[in-house]
């Protein structure tokens, strides 16, 4: 069994929250931050389940098994 680490980016829109896993390109949404996060977890689980059934799991998860990952936020002046 592998432990996969993936990022969850969540932002507020006019009528709720959008969540995205950049590594997989999976997105979801919810009425609250927590709902968007939980819905994204469920969507990622379904995505990985499908990849496993299609025998693509190794290809899909290759970049998600690194021991350490860091996220940095940068600013740009426009």
Residue, then its C-alpha position, 0 to 999 in steps of 0.5 A: x500500500x502506498x501513501x499518496x500526498x497531493x495538494x488541495x487548492x481551494x478558493x471562494x467563488x461568488x456562490x461557494x468554494x471550488x477545490x482542485x488537485x493540481x497533480x491530477x487535474x481533479x476539481x470539485x466544489x461545495x457550499x463551504x470550505x469543508x464541503x469543497x475539501x471533502x468533495x475533492x477527497x471523494x473525487x480524488x478517491x474515485x479518480x484513483x479507483x478508476x485509474x486502478x481498474x484501468x491498470x493506470x495507477x502506477x502512471x497516475x501516482x508516480x509523482x505523488x509518492x515523493x516523501x516531501x513536497x512544498x508549496x510556495x506562494x509568489x507575488x507578481x506586480x501587474 
